[in-house]
Structures are given as C-alpha cells and as structure tokens.
Amino acid sequence: MGKMLIALDESKSSMKAVEYVAEQFSTAKALQITLVHVLPNLPAIFWDEGHILSDDEKKDRKKVVDKWIADRLVKMEPLLRKATELLVAAGISADRISRKTISDSLDAAGSILEAAKDGGFGTVVLGRHSTGNGSRNLTGGVTSKVFSHGAGVTVIVVD
C-alpha cells in the first residue's frame, strides 16, 4: 500500500487522525506508518540577545536548549505511546509503525511536507486543528498550509 505519515501534536484532532487511520487502514497489511511530531519553535528566552556569545556562553546556552528539547520529547512520549498502542490494538503490526521528531523547524507545515517528500510518503494524515493558533477557521494554520501546499501527496484532514 505504501507509506503514511501521521502528524501529531497535543491537540484532540491529532489523536482523532490516529483513530481514523486505525479504523480505516488496519487491514492494509503492507502499509508503513510514521508518527511525526514537530517540536515547537524555541521560546524567545533562548534566542540570541544581539551580542556575540563567548565559547562559555555558547556551551551554557546549548545545555539549556538541549534540556528544553529533551523535556519536550519527554512530554510527547505518552502521546506517541498512546498513538502506537491504538494502531497496534486495531491490528497494525508494531514493526510497521515508526516515529520521527523534527526539531529546529521554523515552519511546522513545511517540515511535515518536507518529511513526507523526503521519506517517500504518499499520504499525510493530520487533524483539522493543531495546537498552533486556536483558529476557528475550517482548518488550523498548519493543517491549512499542508493541505494547500501538499502537491504530490494525498492529504487526509480528520475532523
């Protein structure tokens, strides 16, 4: 069947996307699924303050940023585990499910599409609303951008 990328964040819509795939594609025995999470942008406190950092300052900043990233990964682990368990419970073999985390992204939608194209994914599945901007539009900002710029891949938007 091919390869499918499911974009996850902390929104309810994101888990609905996983539930949809579990329900609709559990019998697709050749389907490879990757759960992808894009880390949010670094908070402003970690940005360069306009001066050239000394080597010690760079080391200190790197430690703080690395800890922030590690904390975000720990926070996402239960969601990734829940998504995997849901897919496995639906009959999708665990060896056909993988994970990918994208960091250093200024554009979550662009990163999702790049991961889809680079990884040879034919389908991207995501929830209608992400945690990004609380938009009341038909779709959230990330979803809308993936949908409108996803030429070459099938985009499934789950409500």
C-alpha positions in Angstrom: 0.0 0.0 0.0 2.8 2.4 0.7 3.9 4.8 3.4 1.7 7.1 5.5 2.8 10.0 7.8 0.6 10.9 10.7 1.3 14.4 12.1 0.9 14.5 15.9 0.7 17.4 18.3 -1.0 17.8 21.7 -4.4 18.5 20.1 -7.5 16.3 20.3 -7.7 16.5 16.5 -4.3 14.9 16.2 -5.4 11.8 18.1 -8.6 11.7 16.0 -6.3 11.4 13.0 -4.6 8.4 14.6 -8.1 6.9 15.4 -9.1 7.4 11.8 -6.1 5.6 10.4 -6.6 2.8 12.9 -10.2 2.4 11.8 -9.8 2.8 8.0 -6.4 1.3 7.3 -6.0 -1.6 9.8 -6.4 -4.2 7.1 -3.7 -2.6 4.8 -1.0 -5.2 5.6 1.8 -3.5 3.6 1.2 0.0 5.0 4.2 1.6 6.8 3.1 4.3 9.2 5.3 7.0 10.7 4.2 9.2 13.6 5.8 12.6 13.2 6.0 15.4 15.7 7.4 18.8 15.0 8.9 20.5 18.1 7.6 24.0 18.6 9.9 26.9 18.0 12.3 27.7 20.7 10.9 30.3 23.2 12.3 33.8 22.9 14.4 33.3 26.0 16.7 31.0 24.1 17.3 33.4 21.2 20.5 35.3 20.6 20.3 38.5 22.6 22.1 40.5 19.9 25.7 40.1 21.0 28.3 37.6 20.0 28.4 34.7 22.5 31.6 33.6 24.1 32.5 29.9 24.0 31.3 29.5 27.6 28.1 31.3 26.8 27.5 29.1 23.8 28.1 25.9 25.9 25.7 27.2 28.6 23.0 28.1 26.0 23.4 24.7 24.3 22.9 22.9 27.6 19.7 24.9 28.3 18.3 24.4 24.8 19.2 20.7 24.8 17.4 20.3 28.2 14.3 22.2 26.8 14.3 19.8 23.8 14.6 16.8 26.0 11.8 18.0 28.2 9.5 18.4 25.2 10.4 14.9 24.0 9.5 13.5 27.4 6.2 15.4 27.3 5.3 14.0 23.9 6.2 10.4 24.8 2.9 9.4 26.4 1.0 10.8 23.3 3.3 8.8 20.9 3.0 5.7 23.0 -0.9 6.1 23.1 -1.0 6.6 19.3 1.2 3.5 18.8 -0.9 1.4 21.1 -4.1 2.5 19.4 -2.7 1.5 16.0 -1.5 -1.9 17.3 -4.8 -2.6 19.0 -6.5 -2.0 15.6 -4.4 -4.7 14.1 -1.5 -2.8 12.7 1.8 -4.6 13.4 4.1 -2.6 15.7 7.0 -3.3 13.3 5.2 -1.2 10.6 5.0 1.8 12.9 7.9 4.2 13.4 8.4 7.7 14.9 10.1 10.8 13.7 10.7 14.0 15.6 11.6 17.2 13.8 13.4 20.0 15.6 14.9 23.3 14.5 11.8 24.0 12.5 10.5 27.5 11.9 7.6 26.1 9.8 5.8 23.0 11.1 3.7 22.6 7.9 6.8 22.9 5.7 8.7 20.4 7.9 5.8 17.9 7.7 5.7 18.2 3.9 9.5 18.0 3.6 9.5 14.9 5.7 6.7 13.4 3.6 8.5 14.1 0.3 12.0 13.1 1.6 10.7 9.9 3.1 8.6 8.9 0.1 5.3 9.1 1.9 2.3 9.0 -0.4 -0.2 10.1 2.3 -0.1 12.7 5.1 -2.9 12.5 7.8 -3.5 15.2 10.3 -6.2 16.6 12.5 -8.2 19.6 11.4 -7.0 21.8 14.2 -3.5 21.8 15.6 -2.4 23.4 18.9 -0.8 26.1 16.9 -3.1 29.1 16.9 -6.6 28.1 18.2 -8.0 29.2 14.8 -11.8 28.9 14.3 -11.3 28.6 10.5 -12.2 25.4 8.7 -8.7 24.2 9.4 -5.8 25.3 11.6 -2.9 27.1 10.2 -0.6 24.1 9.9 -3.3 21.9 8.5 -4.4 24.6 6.0 -0.8 25.0 4.8 -0.1 21.3 4.5 -3.4 20.9 2.6 -2.7 23.8 0.2 1.0 23.1 -0.4 0.8 19.3 -0.4 1.2 18.8 -4.1 2.4 15.3 -4.8 1.0 13.7 -1.7 -2.5 12.7 -0.6 -3.5 14.8 2.4 -6.2 13.5 4.7 -7.7 16.0 7.1 -9.6 14.4 10.0 -12.2 16.4 12.0 
